[in-house]
Amino acid sequence: MSEHARPHLHTHQRSKMHSAVAGAAYRLGLKLFDERTEKWHDYSRRKGKEVVHGETLGPPGTPPEMLDPATLWNLIEKAEERADAQIARDFRIPIPLGLSETDAIAMARAMAGYIVSRFHVPVSLAVHNDNAVDLDGNQKSADKVGFHAHLYFPTRELTKDGKGEGEAWRFGRKLLELSNKNQSGAIVDSMNEKWSVLANRFARSAGLAIQYEWKSYKRLGLDKTPKPTRARRFGEAAQWYKDPALRPAPDIINHEPGARRRKKEAAAKAVPGSVAPAIDLNKEAMTGRLHARRHAQGIKSAALKVARQKRIAARPIHGKAPLLNRVTMVGGRTLRVDSHLRLSEAMRRAGPAPKTDAEHAALERAMFLADLLESLLFAMERGRQQAGDFAMEMMRRRMAYEDARVRQEVVDRELRRAEENLNIWLLSHPLRPRLKKVSNEYALLKAERDRAATHVERVHASMVLMEGEMKDAASEEAQRAFNGSRVIRRIVATMEGYKPEFRTVVDALNVHLSDQHKADVNELAKKLGLDGPEMVTLPRSEAAFTNGTRL
């Protein structure tokens, strides 16, 4: 029996960061846009080099637009909603070595047609050139480079709903028989058997003396080691499959975290007949290694903490963040310090460190005033934003109400016109409505009048609902504005006791305030009766700024 590769069915899963659009673009050598992730996948450079041929087949009657890979595979992505969904399957089949490009494409089409008819799914088939390098890392000759094909298909059936103009194609039933381990084995065997039949048929047509078998060496009862599907290493390190003595130990080939890295390291260091170095199990040696490891971990943890603090310090102090979410101790008192403007912290850094009790008290009052000032500025800014949002919402509601009013005028005219037509007909035919069999003309006029009356009632009901919603929104806005003004009044009342320090604190923090904040501060100064700098006295805050500010 000759040696040859066998087919392989691979499942793509979203939990493994697979994308059906990316898979189709890679196999077909196209540039496709993934609407789910909003990313481009460009493999157009493979077209004509690795990718020899690409096309998409579908069940009979499939609309041509659904066979466009950009449309098809985005629809497949939309059909799968789960984060761990199986989105596509790739059936990779070898092409007999020696077949021409035309025969390779014909064989791939035949296998794709089998999948289409069996599972009723569209298939994107792509014929690729084989790797020009063998498992030992040696360059192949031109007659040793053949073809293989990828048959890429979704995990759901493509079904048609309705007939005629109302027909619609969608992805329906999940192909659970390929997901179930108890059922998929027999199905995959039938697909592999179909491949062997096609491979032998095309090989005989091309005059190739080779027999392709779909079963594995183990199932055929042959004591042979299968070759790997691809070379993990080149040169001598890749030839372990030729000598079983060089094969890595079974415990190295596993799926534990870091198994691939350990496998590579072991393969690089492994020497036939070598013995692993002994480990010193002495208590003192083990204790020393443990202390050294803990010391290294402590240094690493401390370095990570320092790096994190540097990142936090590098963040901009301006930004949208909740107020008053941190506390700090100043002079034995707990002050609220926010993460919006951090005016309290700026006030702490404004001058030299306090030394006496008087300086501590002055700094404490200045920081508390800065905290109150920031709370007030944030409350005023939030009030302006909410007022602007309310104005936009009311404008939208008024526009909708005006549209409904115009619509009401239209339906009122339609109702009047329908009533006039019905009255004219009744005047022209006074006896016909009394007959048992009513004429079609009368029934149509009456139905038109009733339909117009229904429209009038609906439009009127919608206008009444809109009026109620606008009144409720206005009441809620009035209550919100009252609550906001009450908060501002409370803060202003608290700041009454800090008039002596107000101007000095504002001047020290002026560099941190925007133009709008400065305007708010000037308005606040008027409310406090501090219109001019000459009205400000600084007996309590002078001690905190004896050497000037350091902003």
Buried (B, 14 or more C-beta within 10 A) or exposed (E): EEEBBBBEBEBBBBEEEBBBBBBBBBBBBBBBBBBBEEEEBEBBEBBEEBBBBBBBBBBEEBEEEBBEBBBBBBBBBEBBEEEEBBBBBBBBBBBBBBBEEEBBBBBBBBBBEBBBEEBBBBBBBBBBBBEEBBBBBEEEEEEEBBBBBBBBBBBBBBEBEEEEEEEEBEBEEBBEEBEEEEEBEEBBEEBBBBBBBBBBBBBEEEEBEBEBBBBEBEEEEEEEEEEEEEBEBBEEBBBBBEEEEBEBEEEBEEEEEEEBEBBBEBBEEBEEEEEEEEEEEEEEEEEEEEEEEEEEEEEEEEEEEEEEEEEEEEEEBEEEEEBBEEEBEBBEEEBBBBBBBBBBBBBBEBBEEBEEEEBBBBBBBBBBBBBBBBBBBBBBBEBEEBBEEBEEEBEEBEEBBEEBEEBBEEBBEBBEEBBEBBEEBBEEEEEBEEEEEEEEEBEEBBEBBEBBBEBBEEBBEBBEEBEEEBEEBEEEBEEBBEEBEEBBEEBBEBBEEBBBBBBBBBBBBEEBBEEEBEEBBEEBBEEBEBEEEEEBEBEBBBBBBEEEBEB
